[in-house]
Amino acid sequence: MPIARLEGVELYYELTGPEDGLPLVLSNSLGCTLNMWDPLLPHLPDGLRVLRYDRRGHGLSSVPQPPYSMGQLVRDTEQLLDHLALGPCVFLGLSIGGMVAQGLAVKRPDLLRALILSNTAARIATAEIWQERAATARAQGLGALADATMERWFTAQFRATPEFAPWREMFLSTPLDGWIGCAQAIAGTDFYATTAALRLPTVGIAGDRDGSTPPDLVRETIELIPGADFALLRRAGHLPHVEKPEEYAALIADFLTRHQLHLAKNTHCCGTGHADHGSQA
């Protein structure tokens, strides 16, 4: 089992694809393991060297005692990329993973070639909201948050399908200390000033029915970065790669192509769906 034993944490990861492929790092949402990317993987362009990992407190990674800081989460990812000698990479972060991406891009620009900021923001909700959620989780368990979280994450149509149940179970299986620690890290994060200083190829992705990071919030963050693009997926929530994997993969392929980031031969994307695009300068 691939475990990176780093300073202060052990991270479980999976690294797949050709060794000479373009590195693509996938960084998860709060309350999810690296398996959250399973629906997307079959639709990604060929030739990518894909890294997925469980952040501290999640999945098969170690669960240090909370609180955690965003600086620690960024440092964990920085150490992992150095450990695997994987930079410079394209970094796709979703929700809290997108916050890690923003922090890493500021701290270690040498590790990143481009950013894909999905369903995320420079600041998500308020510190008070996250503190209330953490207190509820500590007192009553994650089950007390599950229904409201799933409503923010997925459309009603998806929640009515058999494919929905495993996502609720993934959330409920998150170690309590890990969820609380990462919630506390989000509560203390405001990246508006630092993200506005970024200068690298970036695309933001939002779901039009996302109840956690609504499209206007995502767009506001993307507009901080000069030249960044914004794409909106229709009929998709907080995890749009789950509900619209082919369209989501098509956005990734288009971004890599437009910025000449994907140099592998005979590449293609299996996605055939369409999304609404808007370039934001």
RONU-852694 format. One record per residue (C-alpha): residue number from 1; residue in one letter; x, y, z. Coordinates in Angstrom, 2 decimals, decimal comma. Layout:
// residues N
<site num="NUM" residu="A" u="X" v="Y" w="Z"/>
...
END
This chain:
// residues 281
<site num="1" residu="M" u="0,00" v="0,00" w="0,00"/>
<site num="2" residu="P" u="1,64" v="3,29" w="-1,09"/>
<site num="3" residu="I" u="2,08" v="5,41" w="2,03"/>
<site num="4" residu="A" u="4,28" v="8,52" w="2,04"/>
<site num="5" residu="R" u="5,75" v="8,95" w="5,52"/>
<site num="6" residu="L" u="6,19" v="12,69" w="5,75"/>
<site num="7" residu="E" u="6,93" v="15,14" w="8,53"/>
<site num="8" residu="G" u="3,98" v="14,99" w="10,92"/>
<site num="9" residu="V" u="1,68" v="12,87" w="8,74"/>
<site num="10" residu="E" u="1,39" v="9,72" w="6,66"/>
<site num="11" residu="L" u="-0,48" v="10,11" w="3,37"/>
<site num="12" residu="Y" u="-1,99" v="7,32" w="1,32"/>
<site num="13" residu="Y" u="-1,77" v="7,95" w="-2,43"/>
<site num="14" residu="E" u="-2,24" v="6,30" w="-5,81"/>
<site num="15" residu="L" u="-0,08" v="7,22" w="-8,79"/>
<site num="16" residu="T" u="-1,13" v="5,90" w="-12,20"/>
<site num="17" residu="G" u="-0,36" v="6,53" w="-15,84"/>
<site num="18" residu="P" u="2,87" v="6,67" w="-17,88"/>
<site num="19" residu="E" u="5,95" v="7,78" w="-15,98"/>
<site num="20" residu="D" u="6,71" v="10,38" w="-18,65"/>
<site num="21" residu="G" u="3,14" v="11,69" w="-18,74"/>
<site num="22" residu="L" u="2,02" v="15,16" w="-17,74"/>
<site num="23" residu="P" u="1,50" v="15,10" w="-13,95"/>
<site num="24" residu="L" u="-2,09" v="15,85" w="-12,91"/>
<site num="25" residu="V" u="-2,78" v="16,06" w="-9,18"/>
<site num="26" residu="L" u="-6,36" v="15,56" w="-7,95"/>
<site num="27" residu="S" u="-7,09" v="17,02" w="-4,51"/>
<site num="28" residu="N" u="-10,33" v="16,00" w="-2,79"/>
<site num="29" residu="S" u="-13,29" v="17,67" w="-1,17"/>
<site num="30" residu="L" u="-13,83" v="17,61" w="2,59"/>
<site num="31" residu="G" u="-15,38" v="14,33" w="3,67"/>
<site num="32" residu="C" u="-14,17" v="12,39" w="0,63"/>
<site num="33" residu="T" u="-11,37" v="9,93" w="-0,08"/>
<site num="34" residu="L" u="-9,31" v="9,71" w="-3,26"/>
<site num="35" residu="N" u="-12,02" v="7,39" w="-4,58"/>
<site num="36" residu="M" u="-14,19" v="10,45" w="-5,19"/>
<site num="37" residu="W" u="-12,35" v="10,73" w="-8,53"/>
<site num="38" residu="D" u="-13,30" v="7,23" w="-9,71"/>
<site num="39" residu="P" u="-16,14" v="8,46" w="-12,00"/>
<site num="40" residu="L" u="-13,77" v="10,88" w="-13,74"/>
<site num="41" residu="L" u="-10,75" v="8,66" w="-14,41"/>
<site num="42" residu="P" u="-12,12" v="6,71" w="-17,42"/>
<site num="43" residu="H" u="-12,87" v="9,97" w="-19,22"/>
<site num="44" residu="L" u="-9,57" v="11,80" w="-18,71"/>
<site num="45" residu="P" u="-7,26" v="12,40" w="-21,68"/>
<site num="46" residu="D" u="-4,69" v="9,71" w="-22,35"/>
<site num="47" residu="G" u="-1,08" v="10,16" w="-21,33"/>
<site num="48" residu="L" u="-1,55" v="11,75" w="-17,91"/>
<site num="49" residu="R" u="0,41" v="10,78" w="-14,81"/>
<site num="50" residu="V" u="-2,40" v="11,04" w="-12,25"/>
<site num="51" residu="L" u="-1,79" v="11,45" w="-8,54"/>
<site num="52" residu="R" u="-4,66" v="11,04" w="-6,08"/>
<site num="53" residu="Y" u="-4,20" v="11,15" w="-2,34"/>
<site num="54" residu="D" u="-6,11" v="11,10" w="0,93"/>
<site num="55" residu="R" u="-5,42" v="14,29" w="2,86"/>
<site num="56" residu="R" u="-4,67" v="14,07" w="6,56"/>
<site num="57" residu="G" u="-7,63" v="12,84" w="8,57"/>
<site num="58" residu="H" u="-9,26" v="11,13" w="5,57"/>
<site num="59" residu="G" u="-9,34" v="7,69" w="4,02"/>
<site num="60" residu="L" u="-6,21" v="5,62" w="4,64"/>
<site num="61" residu="S" u="-4,03" v="8,56" w="5,68"/>
<site num="62" residu="S" u="-3,13" v="9,19" w="9,30"/>
<site num="63" residu="V" u="-5,47" v="11,16" w="11,55"/>
<site num="64" residu="P" u="-3,51" v="13,65" w="13,69"/>
<site num="65" residu="Q" u="-5,36" v="15,33" w="16,51"/>
<site num="66" residu="P" u="-7,14" v="18,53" w="15,41"/>
<site num="67" residu="P" u="-7,11" v="21,41" w="14,96"/>
<site num="68" residu="Y" u="-5,48" v="21,55" w="11,53"/>
<site num="69" residu="S" u="-4,46" v="24,71" w="9,69"/>
<site num="70" residu="M" u="-4,59" v="25,35" w="5,97"/>
<site num="71" residu="G" u="-0,85" v="25,86" w="6,16"/>
<site num="72" residu="Q" u="-0,47" v="22,26" w="7,38"/>
<site num="73" residu="L" u="-2,64" v="20,94" w="4,56"/>
<site num="74" residu="V" u="-0,61" v="22,89" w="2,00"/>
<site num="75" residu="R" u="2,60" v="21,65" w="3,60"/>
<site num="76" residu="D" u="1,40" v="18,04" w="3,47"/>
<site num="77" residu="T" u="0,77" v="18,33" w="-0,27"/>
<site num="78" residu="E" u="4,05" v="20,13" w="-0,86"/>
<site num="79" residu="Q" u="5,92" v="17,34" w="0,94"/>
<site num="80" residu="L" u="4,09" v="14,66" w="-1,04"/>
<site num="81" residu="L" u="4,95" v="16,24" w="-4,39"/>
<site num="82" residu="D" u="8,59" v="16,64" w="-3,34"/>
<site num="83" residu="H" u="8,63" v="13,05" w="-2,04"/>
<site num="84" residu="L" u="7,40" v="11,77" w="-5,41"/>
<site num="85" residu="A" u="9,44" v="14,29" w="-7,45"/>
<site num="86" residu="L" u="6,25" v="15,02" w="-9,36"/>
<site num="87" residu="G" u="6,45" v="18,74" w="-10,02"/>
<site num="88" residu="P" u="5,80" v="20,82" w="-11,96"/>
<site num="89" residu="C" u="2,25" v="19,57" w="-12,31"/>
<site num="90" residu="V" u="-1,25" v="20,61" w="-13,26"/>
<site num="91" residu="F" u="-3,15" v="20,79" w="-9,98"/>
<site num="92" residu="L" u="-6,89" v="20,17" w="-9,85"/>
<site num="93" residu="G" u="-8,36" v="20,99" w="-6,44"/>
<site num="94" residu="L" u="-12,04" v="20,70" w="-5,57"/>
<site num="95" residu="S" u="-13,56" v="22,58" w="-2,61"/>
<site num="96" residu="I" u="-10,99" v="22,39" w="0,23"/>
<site num="97" residu="G" u="-8,68" v="20,85" w="-2,39"/>
<site num="98" residu="G" u="-8,99" v="24,09" w="-4,36"/>
<site num="99" residu="M" u="-7,98" v="26,07" w="-1,27"/>
<site num="100" residu="V" u="-4,92" v="23,84" w="-0,93"/>
<site num="101" residu="A" u="-4,20" v="24,49" w="-4,61"/>
<site num="102" residu="Q" u="-4,31" v="28,25" w="-4,12"/>
<site num="103" residu="G" u="-2,04" v="28,09" w="-1,09"/>
<site num="104" residu="L" u="0,43" v="25,79" w="-2,81"/>
<site num="105" residu="A" u="0,57" v="27,99" w="-5,91"/>
<site num="106" residu="V" u="1,61" v="30,94" w="-3,76"/>
<site num="107" residu="K" u="4,08" v="29,03" w="-1,59"/>
<site num="108" residu="R" u="5,69" v="26,79" w="-4,22"/>
<site num="109" residu="P" u="5,08" v="28,13" w="-7,72"/>
<site num="110" residu="D" u="7,89" v="25,87" w="-8,95"/>
<site num="111" residu="L" u="5,66" v="22,85" w="-8,32"/>
<site num="112" residu="L" u="2,75" v="24,02" w="-10,46"/>
<site num="113" residu="R" u="2,33" v="24,56" w="-14,20"/>
<site num="114" residu="A" u="-1,37" v="25,34" w="-14,10"/>
<site num="115" residu="L" u="-4,42" v="25,38" w="-11,82"/>
<site num="116" residu="I" u="-7,88" v="23,90" w="-12,17"/>
<site num="117" residu="L" u="-9,98" v="25,36" w="-9,34"/>
<site num="118" residu="S" u="-13,20" v="23,42" w="-9,09"/>
<site num="119" residu="N" u="-16,17" v="24,32" w="-6,86"/>
<site num="120" residu="T" u="-13,97" v="26,30" w="-4,53"/>
<site num="121" residu="A" u="-13,21" v="29,85" w="-3,45"/>
<site num="122" residu="A" u="-10,63" v="32,01" w="-1,73"/>
<site num="123" residu="R" u="-12,94" v="31,93" w="1,29"/>
<site num="124" residu="I" u="-15,75" v="29,40" w="1,76"/>
<site num="125" residu="A" u="-18,68" v="30,34" w="4,03"/>
<site num="126" residu="T" u="-17,79" v="32,00" w="7,34"/>
<site num="127" residu="A" u="-15,69" v="30,99" w="10,30"/>
<site num="128" residu="E" u="-18,84" v="30,92" w="12,43"/>
<site num="129" residu="I" u="-20,59" v="28,46" w="10,11"/>
<site num="130" residu="W" u="-17,63" v="26,09" w="10,13"/>
<site num="131" residu="Q" u="-17,25" v="26,35" w="13,90"/>
<site num="132" residu="E" u="-20,94" v="25,51" w="14,31"/>
<site num="133" residu="R" u="-20,63" v="22,50" w="12,00"/>
<site num="134" residu="A" u="-17,53" v="21,29" w="13,84"/>
<site num="135" residu="A" u="-19,31" v="21,62" w="17,18"/>
<site num="136" residu="T" u="-22,31" v="19,69" w="15,87"/>
<site num="137" residu="A" u="-20,08" v="16,95" w="14,49"/>
<site num="138" residu="R" u="-18,21" v="16,67" w="17,79"/>
<site num="139" residu="A" u="-21,43" v="16,44" w="19,79"/>
<site num="140" residu="Q" u="-23,60" v="14,34" w="17,49"/>
<site num="141" residu="G" u="-21,34" v="12,77" w="14,85"/>
<site num="142" residu="L" u="-21,22" v="13,31" w="11,10"/>
<site num="143" residu="G" u="-24,67" v="11,78" w="10,73"/>
<site num="144" residu="A" u="-26,13" v="15,02" w="12,05"/>
<site num="145" residu="L" u="-24,59" v="16,87" w="9,08"/>
<site num="146" residu="A" u="-25,04" v="14,25" w="6,37"/>
<site num="147" residu="D" u="-28,47" v="15,13" w="4,96"/>
<site num="148" residu="A" u="-27,79" v="18,87" w="4,68"/>
<site num="149" residu="T" u="-24,36" v="18,19" w="3,19"/>
<site num="150" residu="M" u="-25,74" v="15,83" w="0,55"/>
<site num="151" residu="E" u="-28,37" v="18,39" w="-0,42"/>
<site num="152" residu="R" u="-25,64" v="20,97" w="-0,99"/>
<site num="153" residu="W" u="-23,46" v="18,50" w="-2,89"/>
<site num="154" residu="F" u="-25,85" v="16,80" w="-5,29"/>
<site num="155" residu="T" u="-28,91" v="17,63" w="-7,33"/>
<site num="156" residu="A" u="-32,24" v="16,17" w="-6,31"/>
<site num="157" residu="Q" u="-32,23" v="14,09" w="-9,48"/>
<site num="158" residu="F" u="-28,93" v="12,43" w="-8,60"/>
<site num="159" residu="R" u="-29,96" v="11,84" w="-4,99"/>
<site num="160" residu="A" u="-32,93" v="9,84" w="-6,30"/>
<site num="161" residu="T" u="-30,68" v="7,34" w="-8,13"/>
<site num="162" residu="P" u="-29,00" v="4,15" w="-6,81"/>
<site num="163" residu="E" u="-25,61" v="5,74" w="-7,54"/>
<site num="164" residu="F" u="-26,11" v="8,25" w="-4,73"/>
<site num="165" residu="A" u="-25,88" v="5,99" w="-1,65"/>
<site num="166" residu="P" u="-22,09" v="5,36" w="-1,75"/>
<site num="167" residu="W" u="-21,40" v="9,10" w="-1,58"/>
<site num="168" residu="R" u="-23,33" v="9,48" w="1,65"/>
<site num="169" residu="E" u="-21,48" v="6,48" w="3,03"/>
<site num="170" residu="M" u="-18,13" v="7,96" w="2,01"/>
<site num="171" residu="F" u="-18,97" v="11,11" w="3,92"/>
<site num="172" residu="L" u="-20,11" v="9,18" w="7,01"/>
<site num="173" residu="S" u="-16,97" v="7,01" w="7,01"/>
<site num="174" residu="T" u="-14,67" v="10,03" w="7,37"/>
<site num="175" residu="P" u="-12,81" v="9,96" w="10,71"/>
<site num="176" residu="L" u="-14,46" v="12,49" w="13,00"/>
<site num="177" residu="D" u="-11,19" v="14,14" w="14,04"/>
<site num="178" residu="G" u="-10,14" v="14,41" w="10,39"/>
<site num="179" residu="W" u="-13,37" v="16,07" w="9,32"/>
<site num="180" residu="I" u="-13,32" v="18,50" w="12,25"/>
<site num="181" residu="G" u="-9,66" v="19,34" w="11,74"/>
<site num="182" residu="C" u="-10,14" v="20,15" w="8,05"/>
<site num="183" residu="A" u="-13,32" v="22,12" w="8,79"/>
<site num="184" residu="Q" u="-11,31" v="24,20" w="11,21"/>
<site num="185" residu="A" u="-8,68" v="24,76" w="8,50"/>
<site num="186" residu="I" u="-11,35" v="26,08" w="6,14"/>
<site num="187" residu="A" u="-12,74" v="28,32" w="8,87"/>
<site num="188" residu="G" u="-9,40" v="30,06" w="9,24"/>
<site num="189" residu="T" u="-8,68" v="30,58" w="5,53"/>
<site num="190" residu="D" u="-9,03" v="33,76" w="3,49"/>
<site num="191" residu="F" u="-6,92" v="33,70" w="0,33"/>
<site num="192" residu="Y" u="-8,38" v="36,75" w="-1,45"/>
<site num="193" residu="A" u="-5,19" v="38,82" w="-1,28"/>
<site num="194" residu="T" u="-2,75" v="36,01" w="-2,09"/>
<site num="195" residu="T" u="-4,82" v="34,43" w="-4,87"/>
<site num="196" residu="A" u="-5,01" v="37,84" w="-6,57"/>
<site num="197" residu="A" u="-1,22" v="37,70" w="-6,90"/>
<site num="198" residu="L" u="-1,21" v="34,45" w="-8,89"/>
<site num="199" residu="R" u="-0,02" v="34,53" w="-12,49"/>
<site num="200" residu="L" u="-0,36" v="31,08" w="-14,07"/>
<site num="201" residu="P" u="-2,81" v="29,37" w="-16,43"/>
<site num="202" residu="T" u="-6,03" v="28,81" w="-14,49"/>
<site num="203" residu="V" u="-9,56" v="27,64" w="-15,13"/>
<site num="204" residu="G" u="-12,41" v="27,66" w="-12,64"/>
<site num="205" residu="I" u="-15,24" v="25,13" w="-12,79"/>
<site num="206" residu="A" u="-18,61" v="25,50" w="-11,07"/>
<site num="207" residu="G" u="-21,86" v="23,55" w="-10,94"/>
<site num="208" residu="D" u="-24,97" v="25,63" w="-11,42"/>
<site num="209" residu="R" u="-26,75" v="23,82" w="-8,55"/>
<site num="210" residu="D" u="-23,85" v="23,79" w="-6,10"/>
<site num="211" residu="G" u="-25,11" v="24,65" w="-2,62"/>
<site num="212" residu="S" u="-21,65" v="24,73" w="-1,01"/>
<site num="213" residu="T" u="-19,74" v="26,98" w="-3,40"/>
<site num="214" residu="P" u="-22,33" v="28,66" w="-5,66"/>
<site num="215" residu="P" u="-21,23" v="29,70" w="-9,16"/>
<site num="216" residu="D" u="-21,00" v="33,40" w="-8,32"/>
<site num="217" residu="L" u="-18,62" v="32,63" w="-5,45"/>
<site num="218" residu="V" u="-16,39" v="30,50" w="-7,67"/>
<site num="219" residu="R" u="-16,46" v="33,13" w="-10,42"/>
<site num="220" residu="E" u="-15,50" v="35,87" w="-7,94"/>
<site num="221" residu="T" u="-12,37" v="33,95" w="-6,98"/>
<site num="222" residu="I" u="-11,43" v="33,10" w="-10,57"/>
<site num="223" residu="E" u="-11,73" v="36,77" w="-11,54"/>
<site num="224" residu="L" u="-8,94" v="37,55" w="-9,08"/>
<site num="225" residu="I" u="-6,46" v="35,80" w="-11,41"/>
<site num="226" residu="P" u="-5,70" v="37,73" w="-14,62"/>
<site num="227" residu="G" u="-6,48" v="35,75" w="-17,75"/>
<site num="228" residu="A" u="-8,23" v="32,91" w="-15,92"/>
<site num="229" residu="D" u="-11,18" v="31,16" w="-17,55"/>
<site num="230" residu="F" u="-14,50" v="30,14" w="-16,01"/>
<site num="231" residu="A" u="-16,76" v="27,25" w="-16,99"/>
<site num="232" residu="L" u="-20,23" v="26,42" w="-15,71"/>
<site num="233" residu="L" u="-21,67" v="22,92" w="-15,78"/>
<site num="234" residu="R" u="-25,44" v="22,76" w="-15,98"/>
<site num="235" residu="R" u="-27,50" v="20,42" w="-13,79"/>
<site num="236" residu="A" u="-24,52" v="19,67" w="-11,55"/>
<site num="237" residu="G" u="-23,82" v="20,28" w="-7,88"/>
<site num="238" residu="H" u="-20,70" v="20,52" w="-5,69"/>
<site num="239" residu="L" u="-19,10" v="17,39" w="-7,17"/>
<site num="240" residu="P" u="-19,81" v="17,95" w="-10,86"/>
<site num="241" residu="H" u="-17,35" v="15,27" w="-11,97"/>
<site num="242" residu="V" u="-19,71" v="12,75" w="-10,35"/>
<site num="243" residu="E" u="-22,89" v="13,89" w="-12,08"/>
<site num="244" residu="K" u="-21,30" v="15,05" w="-15,35"/>
<site num="245" residu="P" u="-17,99" v="13,15" w="-15,70"/>
<site num="246" residu="E" u="-17,71" v="13,34" w="-19,49"/>
<site num="247" residu="E" u="-18,42" v="17,08" w="-19,62"/>
<site num="248" residu="Y" u="-16,03" v="17,68" w="-16,72"/>
<site num="249" residu="A" u="-13,26" v="15,69" w="-18,43"/>
<site num="250" residu="A" u="-13,88" v="17,61" w="-21,66"/>
<site num="251" residu="L" u="-13,25" v="20,88" w="-19,80"/>
<site num="252" residu="I" u="-9,95" v="19,52" w="-18,51"/>
<site num="253" residu="A" u="-8,89" v="18,33" w="-21,96"/>
<site num="254" residu="D" u="-9,80" v="21,67" w="-23,52"/>
<site num="255" residu="F" u="-7,82" v="23,57" w="-20,86"/>
<site num="256" residu="L" u="-4,73" v="21,40" w="-21,36"/>
<site num="257" residu="T" u="-4,92" v="21,80" w="-25,12"/>
<site num="258" residu="R" u="-5,45" v="25,55" w="-25,14"/>
<site num="259" residu="H" u="-2,44" v="26,09" w="-22,90"/>
<site num="260" residu="Q" u="-0,33" v="23,50" w="-24,73"/>
<site num="261" residu="L" u="0,12" v="21,55" w="-21,53"/>
<site num="262" residu="H" u="-0,69" v="18,10" w="-22,89"/>
<site num="263" residu="L" u="2,15" v="16,92" w="-25,12"/>
<site num="264" residu="A" u="1,57" v="13,16" w="-25,11"/>
<site num="265" residu="K" u="0,98" v="11,53" w="-28,50"/>
<site num="266" residu="N" u="-2,35" v="10,11" w="-29,64"/>
<site num="267" residu="T" u="-4,29" v="11,77" w="-26,86"/>
<site num="268" residu="H" u="-8,02" v="12,09" w="-26,85"/>
<site num="269" residu="C" u="-10,84" v="12,78" w="-24,46"/>
<site num="270" residu="C" u="-13,81" v="10,46" w="-24,25"/>
<site num="271" residu="G" u="-16,18" v="13,21" w="-23,11"/>
<site num="272" residu="T" u="-18,84" v="14,18" w="-25,57"/>
<site num="273" residu="G" u="-20,96" v="16,51" w="-23,48"/>
<site num="274" residu="H" u="-21,16" v="20,27" w="-23,75"/>
<site num="275" residu="A" u="-20,79" v="22,97" w="-21,13"/>
<site num="276" residu="D" u="-21,24" v="26,72" w="-21,00"/>
<site num="277" residu="H" u="-17,94" v="28,59" w="-21,13"/>
<site num="278" residu="G" u="-17,09" v="32,14" w="-20,28"/>
<site num="279" residu="S" u="-13,65" v="33,74" w="-20,37"/>
<site num="280" residu="Q" u="-12,95" v="36,02" w="-17,45"/>
<site num="281" residu="A" u="-10,09" v="38,49" w="-17,77"/>
END
